[in-house]
Amino acid sequence: MATLTFKTNIKCGNCVAAVTPHLNALDGVETWEVDLKDPNRTLTVETDGADAGAVKKAVETAGYKAEPVA
């Protein structure tokens, strides 16, 4: 299992609710969470097959930005 991290512009619970169906629909995503207290609004994804590009696209489809963190 891999852990992917992203800097996002997800700012609140309503934003999290907006991206939830998109991330939950991705094959290979086991769990995910957004740290709303972190200034970078870090999205952490535990994945067993989904790649960073697919996660980024899912977040962008919901109307938000996600930039992979090295």
N, CA, C and O atoms as CSV, one atom per row, in Angstrom:
chain,resi,resn,atom,element,x,y,z
A,1,MET,N,N,0.850,-1.176,0.000
A,1,MET,CA,C,0.000,0.000,0.000
A,1,MET,C,C,0.892,1.234,0.000
A,1,MET,O,O,1.922,1.272,0.673
A,2,ALA,N,N,0.485,2.233,-0.759
A,2,ALA,CA,C,1.238,3.479,-0.870
A,2,ALA,C,C,0.468,4.621,-0.223
A,2,ALA,O,O,-0.761,4.599,-0.147
A,3,THR,N,N,1.213,5.619,0.241
A,3,THR,CA,C,0.610,6.831,0.787
A,3,THR,C,C,0.959,7.988,-0.133
A,3,THR,O,O,2.131,8.261,-0.393
A,4,LEU,N,N,-0.072,8.664,-0.622
A,4,LEU,CA,C,0.093,9.829,-1.486
A,4,LEU,C,C,-0.336,11.069,-0.713
A,4,LEU,O,O,-1.332,11.036,0.010
A,5,THR,N,N,0.406,12.161,-0.859
A,5,THR,CA,C,0.022,13.405,-0.203
A,5,THR,C,C,-0.066,14.528,-1.231
A,5,THR,O,O,0.689,14.571,-2.202
A,6,PHE,N,N,-1.011,15.435,-0.987
A,6,PHE,CA,C,-1.282,16.537,-1.906
A,6,PHE,C,C,-1.538,17.805,-1.120
A,6,PHE,O,O,-2.136,17.769,-0.045
A,7,LYS,N,N,-1.086,18.928,-1.658
A,7,LYS,CA,C,-1.464,20.248,-1.158
A,7,LYS,C,C,-2.750,20.614,-1.894
A,7,LYS,O,O,-2.812,20.530,-3.121
A,8,THR,N,N,-3.778,21.021,-1.143
A,8,THR,CA,C,-5.075,21.308,-1.771
A,8,THR,C,C,-5.586,22.693,-1.380
A,8,THR,O,O,-4.990,23.392,-0.561
A,9,ASN,N,N,-6.706,23.062,-1.992
A,9,ASN,CA,C,-7.414,24.279,-1.584
A,9,ASN,C,C,-8.773,23.903,-0.977
A,9,ASN,O,O,-9.721,24.686,-1.028
A,10,ILE,N,N,-8.854,22.716,-0.413
A,10,ILE,CA,C,-10.059,22.257,0.301
A,10,ILE,C,C,-10.023,22.925,1.673
A,10,ILE,O,O,-9.094,22.694,2.447
A,11,LYS,N,N,-11.028,23.756,1.984
A,11,LYS,CA,C,-10.946,24.607,3.158
A,11,LYS,C,C,-11.897,24.263,4.302
A,11,LYS,O,O,-11.671,24.697,5.431
A,12,CYS,N,N,-12.956,23.492,4.038
A,12,CYS,CA,C,-13.955,23.290,5.089
A,12,CYS,C,C,-14.662,21.945,4.934
A,12,CYS,O,O,-14.409,21.198,3.989
A,13,GLY,N,N,-15.529,21.661,5.859
A,13,GLY,CA,C,-16.281,20.414,5.816
A,13,GLY,C,C,-17.144,20.276,4.573
A,13,GLY,O,O,-17.307,19.174,4.048
A,14,ASN,N,N,-17.696,21.386,4.100
A,14,ASN,CA,C,-18.512,21.329,2.878
A,14,ASN,C,C,-17.649,20.981,1.667
A,14,ASN,O,O,-18.094,20.277,0.761
A,15,CYS,N,N,-16.408,21.481,1.661
A,15,CYS,CA,C,-15.481,21.148,0.575
A,15,CYS,C,C,-15.159,19.650,0.609
A,15,CYS,O,O,-15.134,18.983,-0.425
A,16,VAL,N,N,-14.915,19.141,1.812
A,16,VAL,CA,C,-14.636,17.713,1.966
A,16,VAL,C,C,-15.826,16.907,1.466
A,16,VAL,O,O,-15.652,15.901,0.778
A,17,ALA,N,N,-17.030,17.342,1.807
A,17,ALA,CA,C,-18.237,16.640,1.356
A,17,ALA,C,C,-18.341,16.648,-0.165
A,17,ALA,O,O,-18.834,15.688,-0.756
A,18,ALA,N,N,-17.880,17.725,-0.803
A,18,ALA,CA,C,-17.947,17.826,-2.260
A,18,ALA,C,C,-16.982,16.850,-2.943
A,18,ALA,O,O,-17.307,16.299,-3.995
A,19,VAL,N,N,-15.800,16.632,-2.355
A,19,VAL,CA,C,-14.836,15.726,-2.983
A,19,VAL,C,C,-15.051,14.269,-2.595
A,19,VAL,O,O,-14.541,13.373,-3.267
A,20,THR,N,N,-15.798,14.017,-1.522
A,20,THR,CA,C,-15.983,12.655,-1.016
A,20,THR,C,C,-16.457,11.667,-2.080
A,20,THR,O,O,-15.833,10.616,-2.231
A,21,PRO,N,N,-17.528,11.948,-2.825
A,21,PRO,CA,C,-17.967,10.940,-3.796
A,21,PRO,C,C,-16.939,10.672,-4.893
A,21,PRO,O,O,-16.852,9.559,-5.411
A,22,HIS,N,N,-16.167,11.690,-5.243
A,22,HIS,CA,C,-15.165,11.534,-6.301
A,22,HIS,C,C,-13.998,10.659,-5.833
A,22,HIS,O,O,-13.539,9.786,-6.569
A,23,LEU,N,N,-13.522,10.894,-4.611
A,23,LEU,CA,C,-12.414,10.086,-4.095
A,23,LEU,C,C,-12.868,8.681,-3.738
A,23,LEU,O,O,-12.141,7.714,-3.966
A,24,ASN,N,N,-14.067,8.563,-3.179
A,24,ASN,CA,C,-14.567,7.239,-2.816
A,24,ASN,C,C,-14.823,6.362,-4.042
A,24,ASN,O,O,-14.810,5.135,-3.936
A,25,ALA,N,N,-15.052,6.968,-5.183
A,25,ALA,CA,C,-15.332,6.210,-6.401
A,25,ALA,C,C,-14.060,5.694,-7.082
A,25,ALA,O,O,-14.140,4.859,-7.983
A,26,LEU,N,N,-12.896,6.180,-6.664
A,26,LEU,CA,C,-11.643,5.759,-7.299
A,26,LEU,C,C,-11.283,4.329,-6.906
A,26,LEU,O,O,-11.287,3.982,-5.725
A,27,ASP,N,N,-10.976,3.513,-7.895
A,27,ASP,CA,C,-10.494,2.164,-7.627
A,27,ASP,C,C,-9.121,2.249,-6.995
A,27,ASP,O,O,-8.267,3.011,-7.448
A,28,GLY,N,N,-8.908,1.472,-5.955
A,28,GLY,CA,C,-7.604,1.407,-5.314
A,28,GLY,C,C,-7.429,2.336,-4.135
A,28,GLY,O,O,-6.448,2.211,-3.402
A,29,VAL,N,N,-8.352,3.271,-3.923
A,29,VAL,CA,C,-8.251,4.155,-2.759
A,29,VAL,C,C,-8.845,3.431,-1.565
A,29,VAL,O,O,-10.023,3.076,-1.553
A,30,GLU,N,N,-8.000,3.218,-0.553
A,30,GLU,CA,C,-8.452,2.535,0.658
A,30,GLU,C,C,-9.058,3.532,1.647
A,30,GLU,O,O,-10.202,3.376,2.074
A,31,THR,N,N,-8.280,4.558,2.009
A,31,THR,CA,C,-8.752,5.610,2.914
A,31,THR,C,C,-8.136,6.929,2.485
A,31,THR,O,O,-7.132,6.960,1.774
A,32,TRP,N,N,-8.751,8.019,2.926
A,32,TRP,CA,C,-8.210,9.347,2.657
A,32,TRP,C,C,-8.723,10.309,3.704
A,32,TRP,O,O,-9.763,10.081,4.322
A,33,GLU,N,N,-7.976,11.401,3.899
A,33,GLU,CA,C,-8.410,12.456,4.813
A,33,GLU,C,C,-7.741,13.767,4.433
A,33,GLU,O,O,-6.665,13.784,3.836
A,34,VAL,N,N,-8.396,14.857,4.787
A,34,VAL,CA,C,-7.848,16.195,4.563
A,34,VAL,C,C,-7.603,16.819,5.931
A,34,VAL,O,O,-8.504,16.864,6.768
A,35,ASP,N,N,-6.391,17.296,6.153
A,35,ASP,CA,C,-6.049,17.990,7.389
A,35,ASP,C,C,-6.406,19.469,7.224
A,35,ASP,O,O,-5.632,20.249,6.670
A,36,LEU,N,N,-7.587,19.835,7.711
A,36,LEU,CA,C,-8.070,21.212,7.550
A,36,LEU,C,C,-7.333,22.197,8.447
A,36,LEU,O,O,-7.427,23.405,8.230
A,37,LYS,N,N,-6.599,21.713,9.454
A,37,LYS,CA,C,-5.840,22.597,10.341
A,37,LYS,C,C,-4.470,22.945,9.758
A,37,LYS,O,O,-3.857,23.936,10.155
A,38,ASP,N,N,-3.997,22.138,8.827
A,38,ASP,CA,C,-2.718,22.377,8.161
A,38,ASP,C,C,-2.895,23.523,7.168
A,38,ASP,O,O,-3.862,23.517,6.405
A,39,PRO,N,N,-1.987,24.514,7.152
A,39,PRO,CA,C,-2.116,25.627,6.192
A,39,PRO,C,C,-2.135,25.148,4.731
A,39,PRO,O,O,-2.713,25.813,3.871
A,40,ASN,N,N,-1.509,24.002,4.450
A,40,ASN,CA,C,-1.501,23.460,3.091
A,40,ASN,C,C,-2.728,22.613,2.793
A,40,ASN,O,O,-2.881,22.117,1.676
A,41,ARG,N,N,-3.608,22.441,3.782
A,41,ARG,CA,C,-4.821,21.615,3.603
A,41,ARG,C,C,-4.435,20.270,2.975
A,41,ARG,O,O,-4.944,19.885,1.922
A,42,THR,N,N,-3.528,19.578,3.646
A,42,THR,CA,C,-2.941,18.359,3.099
A,42,THR,C,C,-3.950,17.226,3.002
A,42,THR,O,O,-4.612,16.865,3.974
A,43,LEU,N,N,-4.044,16.680,1.805
A,43,LEU,CA,C,-4.848,15.487,1.532
A,43,LEU,C,C,-3.901,14.300,1.562
A,43,LEU,O,O,-2.906,14.270,0.839
A,44,THR,N,N,-4.218,13.314,2.409
A,44,THR,CA,C,-3.432,12.094,2.498
A,44,THR,C,C,-4.302,10.942,2.024
A,44,THR,O,O,-5.414,10.746,2.515
A,45,VAL,N,N,-3.786,10.182,1.064
A,45,VAL,CA,C,-4.544,9.077,0.474
A,45,VAL,C,C,-3.755,7.784,0.647
A,45,VAL,O,O,-2.596,7.696,0.242
A,46,GLU,N,N,-4.392,6.782,1.250
A,46,GLU,CA,C,-3.820,5.436,1.319
A,46,GLU,C,C,-4.382,4.686,0.121
A,46,GLU,O,O,-5.597,4.562,-0.032
A,47,THR,N,N,-3.486,4.185,-0.730
A,47,THR,CA,C,-3.938,3.587,-1.975
A,47,THR,C,C,-3.299,2.236,-2.222
A,47,THR,O,O,-2.157,1.979,-1.838
A,48,ASP,N,N,-4.054,1.398,-2.861
A,48,ASP,CA,C,-3.572,0.088,-3.278
A,48,ASP,C,C,-3.826,-0.035,-4.777
A,48,ASP,O,O,-4.510,-0.952,-5.232
A,49,GLY,N,N,-3.260,0.911,-5.539
A,49,GLY,CA,C,-3.414,0.837,-6.984
A,49,GLY,C,C,-3.707,2.158,-7.674
A,49,GLY,O,O,-3.330,2.336,-8.832
A,50,ALA,N,N,-4.368,3.093,-6.997
A,50,ALA,CA,C,-4.652,4.392,-7.624
A,50,ALA,C,C,-3.367,5.212,-7.648
A,50,ALA,O,O,-2.595,5.193,-6.689
A,51,ASP,N,N,-3.140,5.932,-8.744
A,51,ASP,CA,C,-1.929,6.757,-8.822
A,51,ASP,C,C,-2.253,8.223,-8.552
A,51,ASP,O,O,-3.417,8.618,-8.482
A,52,ALA,N,N,-1.190,9.022,-8.401
A,52,ALA,CA,C,-1.349,10.438,-8.066
A,52,ALA,C,C,-2.169,11.180,-9.111
A,52,ALA,O,O,-2.957,12.061,-8.768
A,53,GLY,N,N,-1.993,10.834,-10.378
A,53,GLY,CA,C,-2.743,11.498,-11.437
A,53,GLY,C,C,-4.239,11.274,-11.324
A,53,GLY,O,O,-5.027,12.190,-11.557
A,54,ALA,N,N,-4.633,10.059,-10.968
A,54,ALA,CA,C,-6.058,9.751,-10.821
A,54,ALA,C,C,-6.661,10.493,-9.630
A,54,ALA,O,O,-7.788,10.984,-9.708
A,55,VAL,N,N,-5.915,10.575,-8.534
A,55,VAL,CA,C,-6.403,11.300,-7.352
A,55,VAL,C,C,-6.537,12.780,-7.671
A,55,VAL,O,O,-7.545,13.403,-7.337
A,56,LYS,N,N,-5.522,13.342,-8.317
A,56,LYS,CA,C,-5.562,14.759,-8.692
A,56,LYS,C,C,-6.756,15.047,-9.587
A,56,LYS,O,O,-7.456,16.039,-9.384
A,57,LYS,N,N,-6.997,14.199,-10.568
A,57,LYS,CA,C,-8.122,14.392,-11.482
A,57,LYS,C,C,-9.453,14.321,-10.738
A,57,LYS,O,O,-10.360,15.101,-11.027
A,58,ALA,N,N,-9.584,13.396,-9.784
A,58,ALA,CA,C,-10.826,13.270,-9.014
A,58,ALA,C,C,-11.090,14.537,-8.210
A,58,ALA,O,O,-12.223,15.018,-8.162
A,59,VAL,N,N,-10.053,15.078,-7.579
A,59,VAL,CA,C,-10.213,16.314,-6.796
A,59,VAL,C,C,-10.564,17.479,-7.716
A,59,VAL,O,O,-11.421,18.298,-7.386
A,60,GLU,N,N,-9.901,17.552,-8.870
A,60,GLU,CA,C,-10.187,18.644,-9.813
A,60,GLU,C,C,-11.586,18.533,-10.402
A,60,GLU,O,O,-12.218,19.552,-10.680
A,61,THR,N,N,-12.077,17.318,-10.596
A,61,THR,CA,C,-13.442,17.124,-11.087
A,61,THR,C,C,-14.459,17.688,-10.098
A,61,THR,O,O,-15.528,18.157,-10.488
A,62,ALA,N,N,-14.107,17.635,-8.802
A,62,ALA,CA,C,-14.985,18.181,-7.770
A,62,ALA,C,C,-14.863,19.702,-7.663
A,62,ALA,O,O,-15.611,20.329,-6.914
A,63,GLY,N,N,-13.924,20.302,-8.407
A,63,GLY,CA,C,-13.788,21.748,-8.424
A,63,GLY,C,C,-12.682,22.295,-7.534
A,63,GLY,O,O,-12.669,23.490,-7.237
A,64,TYR,N,N,-11.758,21.448,-7.106
A,64,TYR,CA,C,-10.676,21.874,-6.234
A,64,TYR,C,C,-9.330,21.545,-6.856
A,64,TYR,O,O,-9.257,20.845,-7.866
A,65,LYS,N,N,-8.258,22.056,-6.245
A,65,LYS,CA,C,-6.912,21.810,-6.743
A,65,LYS,C,C,-6.208,20.819,-5.834
A,65,LYS,O,O,-6.457,20.785,-4.629
A,66,ALA,N,N,-5.326,20.011,-6.416
A,66,ALA,CA,C,-4.499,19.088,-5.644
A,66,ALA,C,C,-3.153,18.972,-6.338
A,66,ALA,O,O,-3.061,18.529,-7.482
A,67,GLU,N,N,-2.108,19.380,-5.621
A,67,GLU,CA,C,-0.746,19.286,-6.160
A,67,GLU,C,C,0.026,18.257,-5.340
A,67,GLU,O,O,0.116,18.380,-4.119
A,68,PRO,N,N,0.582,17.247,-6.001
A,68,PRO,CA,C,1.344,16.222,-5.275
A,68,PRO,C,C,2.499,16.842,-4.497
A,68,PRO,O,O,3.170,17.756,-4.975
A,69,VAL,N,N,2.717,16.326,-3.288
A,69,VAL,CA,C,3.835,16.744,-2.449
A,69,VAL,C,C,4.859,15.621,-2.475
A,69,VAL,O,O,4.531,14.459,-2.234
A,70,ALA,N,N,6.106,15.982,-2.771
A,70,ALA,CA,C,7.166,14.965,-2.872
A,70,ALA,C,C,7.506,14.371,-1.521
A,70,ALA,O,O,8.375,13.504,-1.429
